[in-house]
Amino acid sequence: MTIIMSDPQPNQSSDGAHRQDHQPSGIRILADFNHDGVVDEPLPLAETEKRFAIVLPIPDIGATERLEDNRWQVAGGIYPLEVGTIKVRLDGPIPENSMLILRTDDESQGSVHLFRRRRIGWEHLGAEGLWRLAWESGNREITLSVVAEPSTRTEGRRARKWIDEFTITAAVATGSGAESTCDCARFRVAPFLLTSALDPVEEVLVIRNVRTAEFVEIFRPVVNLTGARLRIFEFDDGTELDVWMRDTMKAGRICAPSPEGIGQAVAVLSGIRAGHGGIETETLDSNIRRYFIDSGAVVMDPAESRAGTRWVDWYGNLEVSPPVKSRDGREFPYGRILLGRQKDLSMHPDVLAFLEAQRLQWPPLFIDTSWVLIGHVDEVVSFVPAPDRMGFRVLLPSTSLAGSILEKAASGGAADRAVFADCSHETTVAELLEKVAASEENAQIQNILHETRARLREGLGIEDYDFIETPALFENGAAVIPNCVNGLVCNGHAILPDPTGPRINGDDAFEAPVRTALTRLGIKVHFVDVWKAYHTGFGEIHCGTNEIRRIQRPAWWEVAGPRGERKS
């Protein structure tokens, strides 16, 4: 991936690197600023100052070996994207006893790695931030590869800061040590981008064990209808209680140009639940991490697990909206991150720092989830596609809707009708209405949800008619009705937990308003029984599954400026 930077000019670059007048021995950096994967003609200096070349993040550089076809051998196999090269070229003859000096920013030292092409293979030059290179056999051009090592999890040490952008300055040093000419290039690390419910699903992930086996058998043919693959994980190592596929990893994409087009690599944030202190979670986190490493995904370890934080660091508490523009004018072309906050508790600060460094989906919108037992944002907000200006609707739970459904059923002569029939907590319309729906807790929750709606309107730039309410009731923070907000949206299908409401005129009274609202949007709706598999463990379908999606607009560099700001 290359484009030629202009000849040195008498100019001071924005990062302070001095560009001297062109001399016979002028130095130039060639890099792909046009993001087309091929070498371009030199650009005017004014243009190169506005542009950046893209480098890829590669975890665990120490275990990396460069291959000859622009692919890297990494811990899990072949790195999924083509890693481009840059070239440093001397225009005139090589000055006697001179060396090439390369420097990067102080902040990027230790994270930006250089590799030099040799006659046989590639030499790792390290990440010290200052490199002195001898010219090889009179060759005035040196071919390099630049990669960034993302934050890594190391026992007892804070995760390394993600470097999102840096510069490399090239200079020619004479035998006396004086630097005669220099050139400078900007680089941007391809960001980790979260995918939204509107992005197409390639693969759905679920865990099958004694607890979930019946669900998986019902779930399998439904997923087949969506056109996505279903990957079933089975482990024989005591993970029966940990069926929470959503929480053990967070999938996204890393996108970069190549001569063949734009590549999309599956990228994964590994689970950080080991310090939770409840059910044993480290085993599943480790198993899933190993699977994605072995499958060639880019696996990043953003933080060390921490104790005493309930479930706040589990990835069901990290979602992203579809593309939006907030009321204050900020655009989020790749969606806006949503995070649940439980009073003083919020997502791990190292994870937040990692997400902030990606820039395009930041700043997040924090949602009050302190009233929910588990406290995850995916229990409160979800998105479904819609064929209109926004392209989506927001699902929100509504305790008042559930109460009105029960009141109508009771007044219509169905007070003794079974609710949650044949389930472990079977009750009647009258009993559920009196003991749960009429509680002070559910009245307070509805007030909080009104505030949540207002916050979403402002933060996502949407209107009241962009919301769809689903019937919900809670007791001690736990969902009493299987929560339809916590479903899986997959290629125009909505796979939702069966709310097992009272049967009125042959229809499930809790299911009917949700099915009607989504069907009007052209969504194919499927309700699946999750009572045993997930609901009794304080989760639903979204909690127990995960998915790998493709980003619909992978050319993020078209909307990102050189300092990560969004182009207007």
VEXSE-348142 format. One line per 3 residues: number of its first residue (from 0); their letters; for each residue x negated, y negated, z of C-alpha. Coordinates in steps of 0.02 Angstrom, whole numbers. Last residue first. Layout:
NUM	A	X:Y:Z | ...;
REM end
This chain:
567	SKR	902:-859:381 | 758:-740:407 | 759:-655:576;
564	EGR	609:-689:686 | 486:-545:701 | 335:-658:696;
561	PGA	307:-628:510 | 493:-646:468 | 615:-501:468;
558	VEW	767:-490:353 | 687:-413:198 | 562:-321:308;
555	WAP	705:-211:372 | 716:-121:205 | 807:32:276;
552	RQI	985:-30:241 | 1097:122:270 | 992:192:412;
549	RRI	1001:381:415 | 1076:469:565 | 1017:610:678;
546	ENT	1148:658:806 | 1180:693:989 | 1303:797:1088;
543	GCH	1356:825:1268 | 1377:644:1321 | 1471:598:1162;
540	IEG	1589:745:1186 | 1638:706:1368 | 1553:682:1536;
537	FGT	1587:692:1722 | 1537:876:1742 | 1719:931:1743;
534	HYA	1738:841:1577 | 1590:925:1492 | 1608:1109:1446;
531	KWV	1761:1154:1550 | 1875:1011:1498 | 1801:978:1326;
528	DVF	1948:1032:1216 | 1930:954:1043 | 2034:818:961;
525	HVK	1996:786:778 | 2033:623:687 | 1998:587:503;
522	IGL	1971:399:491 | 2062:300:357 | 2087:148:468;
519	RTL	2271:189:492 | 2216:361:551 | 2118:278:692;
516	ATR	2265:182:765 | 2388:327:748 | 2269:456:823;
513	VPA	2232:345:971 | 2415:305:1003 | 2464:490:994;
510	EFA	2328:569:1103 | 2390:510:1271 | 2571:560:1236;
507	DDG	2522:729:1163 | 2658:757:1034 | 2803:880:1028;
504	NIR	2936:755:1078 | 2831:711:1230 | 2694:832:1281;
501	PGT	2603:763:1432 | 2419:724:1407 | 2276:843:1371;
498	PDP	2154:701:1328 | 2070:811:1196 | 1895:741:1183;
495	LIA	1864:654:1017 | 1784:699:851 | 1808:545:742;
492	HGN	1773:578:558 | 1715:453:427 | 1538:521:421;
489	CVL	1524:566:606 | 1592:469:753 | 1571:573:912;
486	GNV	1680:538:1064 | 1661:449:1231 | 1794:317:1202;
483	CNP	1921:458:1207 | 1892:483:1394 | 1960:648:1459;
480	IVA	2094:583:1580 | 2033:577:1759 | 1872:486:1717;
477	AGN	1762:470:1871 | 1735:304:1962 | 1815:360:2124;
474	EFL	1969:402:2022 | 1986:338:1846 | 2124:325:1716;
471	APT	2111:303:1528 | 2225:275:1378 | 2128:210:1226;
468	EIF	2126:29:1173 | 2075:-21:997 | 1983:-186:980;
465	DYD	1949:-290:823 | 2119:-376:844 | 2049:-470:994;
462	EIG	1914:-550:887 | 1730:-514:854 | 1567:-611:864;
459	LGE	1469:-470:944 | 1411:-558:1102 | 1560:-673:1120;
456	RLR	1697:-546:1086 | 1601:-414:1181 | 1594:-523:1335;
453	ART	1780:-560:1324 | 1820:-374:1309 | 1708:-336:1457;
450	EHL	1799:-468:1561 | 1966:-386:1518 | 1886:-218:1560;
447	INQ	1841:-284:1733 | 2023:-331:1762 | 2077:-158:1705;
444	IQA	1954:-80:1827 | 2030:-180:1969 | 2203:-114:1930;
441	NEE	2132:62:1915 | 2051:50:2087 | 2208:-23:2165;
438	SAA	2298:138:2122 | 2459:145:2021 | 2385:256:1886;
435	VKE	2311:378:2012 | 2429:440:2147 | 2598:379:2085;
432	LLE	2577:396:1898 | 2480:558:1908 | 2613:631:2022;
429	AVT	2758:576:1914 | 2681:637:1752 | 2637:804:1828;
426	TEH	2475:890:1881 | 2348:1016:1815 | 2175:991:1888;
423	SCD	2091:1154:1834 | 2170:1150:1662 | 2320:1249:1601;
420	AFV	2418:1089:1571 | 2318:929:1599 | 2485:839:1624;
417	ARD	2642:942:1649 | 2813:861:1630 | 2901:830:1795;
414	AAG	2930:645:1761 | 2986:682:1584 | 3160:603:1593;
411	GSA	3128:451:1487 | 3087:343:1637 | 2944:460:1679;
408	AKE	2877:461:1501 | 2886:272:1487 | 2798:252:1654;
405	LIS	2663:376:1602 | 2629:285:1439 | 2630:117:1530;
402	GAL	2501:180:1655 | 2386:246:1520 | 2395:80:1429;
399	STS	2359:-14:1591 | 2206:96:1623 | 2132:46:1457;
396	PLL	1972:119:1387 | 1889:18:1247 | 1858:68:1067;
393	VRF	1781:-65:956 | 1831:-73:773 | 1716:-77:622;
390	GMR	1677:-148:450 | 1687:-326:510 | 1778:-393:356;
387	DPA	1886:-239:326 | 1885:-52:295 | 1853:5:475;
384	PVF	1719:119:547 | 1724:171:731 | 1628:98:877;
381	SVV	1609:142:1061 | 1618:51:1227 | 1652:101:1408;
378	EDV	1590:279:1434 | 1449:250:1308 | 1386:110:1423;
375	HGI	1338:234:1557 | 1379:209:1740 | 1390:389:1798;
372	LVW	1527:347:1923 | 1598:201:1824 | 1634:38:1917;
369	STD	1454:-24:1901 | 1466:-15:1712 | 1457:-202:1680;
366	IFL	1396:-222:1501 | 1229:-300:1454 | 1214:-362:1275;
363	PPW	1038:-340:1214 | 917:-469:1146 | 860:-386:1032;
360	QLR	906:-275:885 | 774:-344:765 | 640:-373:897;
357	QAE	553:-202:905 | 454:-275:1052 | 615:-297:1150;
354	LFA	650:-111:1137 | 481:-65:1211 | 498:-194:1350;
351	LVD	671:-126:1391 | 602:51:1397 | 463:-9:1512;
348	PHM	590:-98:1622 | 693:63:1646 | 876:28:1608;
345	SLD	977:-73:1733 | 1014:-70:1919 | 1055:-225:2022;
342	KQR	1243:-211:1993 | 1257:-59:1881 | 1210:-124:1709;
339	GLL	1255:-32:1549 | 1157:-74:1393 | 1211:-123:1217;
336	IRG	1082:-157:1082 | 1141:-267:939 | 1157:-205:761;
333	YPF	1033:-192:618 | 1078:-359:538 | 1090:-439:711;
330	ERG	1123:-623:678 | 1124:-754:814 | 1255:-890:783;
327	DRS	1317:-923:960 | 1473:-819:927 | 1365:-668:890;
324	KVP	1334:-603:714 | 1353:-416:692 | 1278:-261:611;
321	PSV	1349:-103:695 | 1326:-96:883 | 1186:-8:974;
318	ELN	1189:109:1122 | 1084:143:1276 | 1165:208:1436;
315	GYW	1195:379:1361 | 1005:375:1357 | 980:415:1540;
312	DVW	887:279:1634 | 1042:220:1731 | 1087:393:1796;
309	RTG	1055:359:1982 | 902:245:1995 | 818:315:2150;
306	ARS	673:398:2061 | 571:346:1910 | 524:435:1749;
303	EAP	372:365:1660 | 405:258:1507 | 413:240:1318;
300	DMV	357:413:1266 | 367:411:1076 | 403:556:960;
297	VAG	385:527:773 | 472:680:701 | 370:822:626;
294	SDI	481:968:679 | 354:1025:809 | 358:855:894;
291	FYR	548:857:889 | 558:1029:969 | 428:986:1101;
288	RIN	528:834:1158 | 685:939:1165 | 603:1071:1275;
285	SDL	521:942:1390 | 682:844:1419 | 775:1008:1446;
282	TET	650:1065:1577 | 638:897:1664 | 824:890:1699;
279	EIG	854:990:1858 | 1018:927:1931 | 1003:780:2049;
276	GHG	835:700:2095 | 822:586:1943 | 633:590:1934;
273	ARI	631:702:1781 | 752:594:1680 | 633:505:1561;
270	GSL	684:587:1396 | 581:559:1240 | 616:415:1122;
267	VAV	635:491:949 | 592:440:772 | 655:523:614;
264	AQG	555:450:471 | 635:350:331 | 538:318:171;
261	IGE	574:176:52 | 527:212:-128 | 403:324:-219;
258	PSP	262:196:-215 | 290:182:-26 | 390:67:85;
255	ACI	417:93:271 | 559:145:387 | 552:210:566;
252	RGA	718:284:620 | 816:315:779 | 852:453:902;
249	KMT	864:437:1089 | 823:591:1191 | 880:689:1345;
246	DRM	1034:587:1383 | 1141:627:1232 | 1106:814:1244;
243	WVD	1185:823:1416 | 1204:1010:1444 | 1099:1014:1602;
240	LET	1191:1134:1717 | 1137:1289:1621 | 956:1233:1605;
237	GDD	880:1383:1695 | 751:1436:1568 | 835:1537:1433;
234	FEF	863:1395:1310 | 988:1384:1166 | 993:1235:1050;
231	IRL	1123:1225:912 | 1091:1119:759 | 1247:1074:661;
228	RAG	1225:1005:486 | 1331:858:431 | 1461:865:292;
225	TLN	1600:806:407 | 1705:965:387 | 1559:1070:451;
222	VVP	1563:970:612 | 1742:1028:641 | 1695:1208:602;
219	RFI	1559:1206:738 | 1655:1115:876 | 1774:1258:916;
216	EVF	1630:1382:934 | 1526:1252:1024 | 1665:1220:1151;
213	EAT	1678:1404:1196 | 1489:1418:1221 | 1474:1260:1328;
210	RVN	1459:1327:1505 | 1376:1493:1466 | 1249:1407:1355;
207	RIV	1249:1311:1192 | 1167:1141:1179 | 1219:1021:1041;
204	LVE	1140:922:900 | 1226:849:747 | 1127:826:586;
201	EVP	1130:710:437 | 1247:577:502 | 1281:421:399;
198	DLA	1262:253:488 | 1423:174:550 | 1402:241:727;
195	STL	1241:143:742 | 1058:189:720 | 918:126:832;
192	LFP	768:54:742 | 588:89:795 | 492:-50:712;
189	AVR	361:-39:574 | 209:-125:648 | 181:-294:565;
186	FRA	15:-346:493 | -56:-517:450 | -216:-538:350;
183	CDC	-368:-650:373 | -518:-698:266 | -695:-747:312;
180	TSE	-854:-818:240 | -1032:-849:300 | -1036:-776:475;
177	AGS	-1204:-813:555 | -1285:-664:643 | -1460:-698:579;
174	GTA	-1452:-545:465 | -1295:-614:385 | -1118:-582:445;
171	VAA	-978:-568:317 | -805:-594:391 | -639:-502:395;
168	TIT	-498:-555:511 | -360:-435:558 | -197:-502:624;
165	FED	-67:-427:740 | 117:-387:755 | 229:-272:857;
162	IWK	102:-210:983 | 193:-98:1106 | 122:-115:1281;
159	RAR	36:39:1349 | 141:135:1475 | 94:110:1656;
156	RGE	-28:238:1722 | -5:377:1850 | 28:514:1723;
153	TRT	15:448:1547 | 163:404:1438 | 113:321:1276;
150	SPE	156:154:1201 | 129:152:1014 | -37:181:926;
147	AVV	-46:68:775 | -119:118:608 | -239:34:487;
144	SLT	-320:131:346 | -479:70:268 | -563:61:98;
141	IER	-725:-39:88 | -771:-131:-71 | -941:-205:-115;
138	NGS	-1022:-34:-139 | -1211:-55:-130 | -1237:116:-57;
135	EWA	-1115:90:87 | -1100:-82:164 | -1123:-74:351;
132	LRW	-974:-100:464 | -963:-196:626 | -792:-174:709;
129	LGE	-713:-279:845 | -540:-233:912 | -601:-81:1008;
126	AGL	-475:34:924 | -584:173:854 | -680:188:691;
123	HEW	-605:357:643 | -699:416:490 | -601:482:343;
120	GIR	-635:626:225 | -783:661:114 | -853:512:19;
117	RRR	-798:406:165 | -636:312:193 | -638:212:352;
114	FLH	-505:230:487 | -454:84:596 | -348:92:752;
111	VSG	-242:-48:826 | -187:-9:1005 | -344:-29:1108;
108	QSE	-364:-211:1062 | -195:-278:1007 | -184:-416:1136;
105	DDT	-358:-483:1095 | -311:-503:914 | -407:-407:781;
102	RLI	-583:-422:716 | -679:-352:568 | -861:-392:534;
99	LMS	-940:-332:371 | -1128:-325:381 | -1272:-419:300;
96	NEP	-1456:-372:288 | -1470:-452:115 | -1311:-531:52;
93	IPG	-1200:-411:-48 | -1171:-482:-221 | -1011:-576:-256;
90	DLR	-826:-545:-231 | -838:-441:-73 | -685:-331:-51;
87	VKI	-594:-268:102 | -464:-140:56 | -305:-87:142;
84	TGV	-229:86:143 | -55:157:158 | 13:291:274;
81	ELP	144:394:185 | 285:439:303 | 332:603:389;
78	YIG	167:632:481 | 119:810:437 | 117:938:579;
75	GAV	177:918:758 | 18:848:835 | -25:742:685;
72	QWR	-101:776:514 | -83:616:418 | -24:592:241;
69	NDE	-103:482:109 | -139:633:0 | -317:663:62;
66	LRE	-275:698:243 | -323:594:394 | -341:683:561;
63	TAG	-242:636:715 | -257:712:889 | -341:558:962;
60	IDP	-209:449:880 | -79:515:1002 | 73:425:933;
57	IPL	70:351:757 | 152:183:727 | 147:132:544;
54	VIA	75:-24:466 | 168:-151:362 | 88:-299:274;
51	FRK	144:-474:317 | 205:-627:226 | 225:-812:259;
48	ETE	38:-855:260 | 19:-751:102 | 136:-867:10;
45	ALP	48:-1030:53 | -118:-948:8 | -58:-916:-169;
42	LPE	-38:-730:-208 | -168:-615:-285 | -99:-485:-406;
39	DVV	-12:-335:-332 | -70:-164:-275 | 72:-39:-250;
36	GDH	187:17:-109 | 323:-109:-147 | 313:-203:15;
33	NFD	260:-366:-68 | 126:-397:64 | 34:-236:26;
30	ALI	-145:-269:79 | -308:-326:-1 | -424:-425:111;
27	RIG	-548:-541:24 | -726:-593:58 | -819:-729:-36;
24	SPQ	-1001:-691:-85 | -1005:-819:-224 | -924:-941:-103;
21	HDQ	-743:-989:-77 | -723:-1123:55 | -698:-1059:233;
18	RHA	-540:-990:310 | -543:-1016:498 | -438:-896:606;
15	GDS	-328:-998:723 | -174:-886:720 | -81:-1001:602;
12	SQN	-224:-1002:477 | -341:-1152:465 | -381:-1195:287;
9	PQP	-528:-1230:174 | -481:-1085:59 | -538:-905:53;
6	DSM	-479:-816:-104 | -299:-759:-102 | -243:-597:-21;
3	IIT	-229:-450:-138 | -84:-331:-119 | -93:-153:-59;
0	M	0:0:0;
REM end
